[in-house]
């Protein structure tokens, strides 16, 4: 429903129709149970389209919008619709706002909650007349299950800042790096939020990770801004997705659906300020765990429909392949499948089923710990971020160079990340993401990158979907505080330094492990041995598997089927110490067994493999049956 609202352009007639929907909790009580009436007297629209030749607004002559009942395609009254259609406009980029008069409060200039574009300043809404067009095409080959993806988390600003040209939009610049990412081996990009966020000054100066959204149908202005062409905006995002799809790269959108930024009336979330008393807004309220900004209230049907329709807009129009749902603790009510997260995912799955959209991924950022597994299963999500892999690895790695890596028995549960997931679901694992300090920095800096090797081997040999972050594959080691001031600031990637050592060595390690992961589907299974490990167990079991704490080594067994239903077995060893370590463990036959890391072939003696592991390294012994 909400995709029918906003500033909708007809390029045939070169006109725009503004449609602002307000749900009615009195005449259409199914829309919301909590909240009050907006108390709107009338709505006007103002913007640069009023004087297109000079691109000027005329606040002294606002254009009155018509009001009428909005009845949906099922003949159900939903609320009021304010609308206005312009005359013919010349090609260009136009900004606008609604001027809202209330019964008993000063008028407000408010953005469009369903705008397709963010404006250049003051959190304006915008639309484009003319410009180039692009239709997004789906992936050429069938979409892969999420478990078969290697995901690259990409922060658009930092990724492009140091190589983007002045007459190039960030989305255009990313296209020029796609072949390098393909060479690395990734087959999915998770873009940090591209939807319009709140800014107090201008989008060119303000910086955000995008987790303070205000317009859920809109693209952030700075990501589509090309200084030499004002009409080609959304076309750059559509072309980027097409270029990804041509290369077999799945596109995952980071969606922030639990809260919105209110700021001031003219800058914040429109559906908060469209009510005379913002406390009456049914879209905003503490639904479950309060987090940041203004929480969205999923107890009200209008909120769920607004977010659901925004998701459908990105799915249908931009052919995205998945959504990561940020901080779902705020939209999950335990034991209630009729509201919030489970209801949202249920209705999205219904839409995906009706449209034949297969293997679409819904990834949760929930509690970051093992409790998220149960929620993932209950709500029918594809995956969840499990931060235990990162946080435990950081703890074991220690503070370099003063400390020394020391693994603990808890590593066995960390490595068994697939435990307790229902079939077809699994974790998203990582040792680094946008929220935390760089892993190479924890090791002591790029010169100590070799200390990270066993952790990287673990990342690509465990269950779930591996995720790597902006330039992790080159050992980026810029710092970031874990909390407080200085977290959300620009950290532009210096791509020039990645031609010098140790960057090429690190890149080749990631490339090798990604190839191993992609060549061997058995590694995507949830199978893991030893299945259970007590925290007090610091020595291998009688078969040679588990942790040897004093040696600082681990051995585990993974298995699964390849694409031809043939069994693949993997025996993985990790040496976190600064010395060569010897291990012995049982295998089912003589072999030969191939170490996928080095190509070395060995045979078992009396059912046992005896292996020496180099320091800060490991092995992946493999055989197909």
Secondary structure, 3 states (H helix, E strand, C coil): CHHHCEEEEECCCCEEEEEEEEECCCCCCCCCCCCCCCCEEEEEEEEHHHECCCCECCHHHCEECEEEEEECCCCCEEEEEEEEECCCCCCEEEEEEEEEEECCCCCEEECCCCCCEECCECCCEEEEECCCCCCCCCCCCCCCCHHHCCEEEECHHHHHCCCCCCCCCHHHHHHCCHHHHHHHCCCEEEECCCEEECCCCECCCCCCCCCCEEEEEEECHHHCCECCECCCCHHHHHHHHHHHHHCCCEEEEEECCCEECCCCCCCCCHHHHCCCCHHHCCCECCCCCCCCCEEECCCCHHHHHHHHHHHHHHHHHHCCCEEEECCHHHHCCCCCCCCHHHHHHHHHHHHHHHCCCCCCEEEECCCCCCHHHHHHHHHCCCEEECCHHHHHHHHHHCCCCCCCCCCCCCHHHHHCCCCCCCCCCEEEECCCCCCCCCHHHHCCCHHHHHHHHHHHHHHHHCCCEEEEECCHHHCCCCCCCCCCCCCCCCCCCCHHHHHCCCHHHHHHHHHHHHHHHHHCHHHHCCCCECCCCCCCCCCCCCCCCEEECCCCEEEEEEEEECCCCCEEEEEEEEECCCCCEEEEEECCCCEEEEECCCCCEEECECCEEEEEECCCEEEEEEEEC
